[in-house]
Amino acid sequence: MVGLIIKETVVHKVLVARATFPDIIDRLRGYFEVQDNPEDEVWSPEALSRALQGKAGLIATGSERIDEALLAAHPQLRAVCNMAVGYNNIDVQACTARGIVVTNTPDVLTETTADFGFALMMAAARRIAESEHYLRAGRWTKWRYDMFVGPDVHGATLGILGMGRIGQAIARRGAHGFGMKVIYHNRSRLPEATEAQCGARYVDKATLLREADHLVIVVPYSPSSHHAIGAAELAQMKRTATLTNIARGGVVDDAALAQALRDGRIAAAGLDVFEGEPHVHPHLLEVPNVVLTPHIASASVATRRAMANLAVDNLIAALGCGPDAGRPPTPVNPEVLKR
């Protein structure tokens, strides 16, 4: 009698480091043994390492630091899927050296983030937060011609530092929706056809700082972009200008910005990201002419669901499952897949 040889199927264990939509976790459980974090604790490096024991895949957010020390402790790890566009929390070079696929979630949040960035810029320019606090404090007793006057947005010069997908979406809103003159600075100039679609003109950084009425920062964070806007750059801006940062904390020197706002070096700012977040530089909390939001530029229901689903798509494919096995949709280090 010939015995039957049954091939065993290996079910990978995966970790979801932060809370997300329960039905999306259920979708992941259709492929893997899942450990999630429904209490949404922000784990210490030690707690994260304990949770990663025996896991082949990880869905991370910006709050988890994936560095060489963590990777060395978990040689079984095969995929790190960030639920974000940025991935400066991940040592991609170390992952690549170990054959670990890294993915992110671009495209799905472009328009939502651009909406928010434009709204934040307008709130700073038109002093919406200041005036709301004034009203809530019961200080509004009469109308005045100069009460909370600020610069116009329509017809003004919009400056964009970082002209990727989100920067281009903001440019289109400014040029085609508000009749703004749009200038930008980027590591490389965009094709002429793309510039025409965005209604944007390439300038050097000094010109951008000097001419912008409203400067929006959308450049990715890297060591080379750390404090790309500091005291020296702020000193080059118009005193009537506003600055909006929806990029990453660390691109702007928050301490220098707080001082510039205090001194009237620029008129106002809108910030959704901060150095060392969720901690905010205390001096930013003391100046009235800044609008502060807790890193929520992509926070629409549809967009956050799309980000979570894309992270799950990436993890399923990266671990060799599903219809796109071996072909995650948005790899950061695609060279790993060719090995």
Buried (B, 14 or more C-beta within 10 A) or exposed (E): EEEEEEEEEEEBBBBBBBBBBEEBBEBBEEBBEBBBBEEEEEBEEEEBBEBBEEBBBBBBBBBBBBEEEBBEEBEEBBBBBBBBBBBBBBBBEBBBEBEBBBBBBBEBBBBBBBBBBBBBBBBBBBBBBBBEEBEEEEEEEEEEEEEEEBBEBEEBBBBBBBBBBBBBBBBBBBBEEBEBBBBBBBEEEBEEEEBEBBBBEBBEBEBBBBBBBBBBBBBBBEEEBBBBBBBEBBEBBBEBBBBBBBBBBBBBBBBBBBBBBBEEBBBBBBBBBBBEBEEBBEBBEEBEBBBBBEBEBBBBEEBBBBBBBBBBBBBBBBBBBBEEEEBBBBBBBBEBBEE
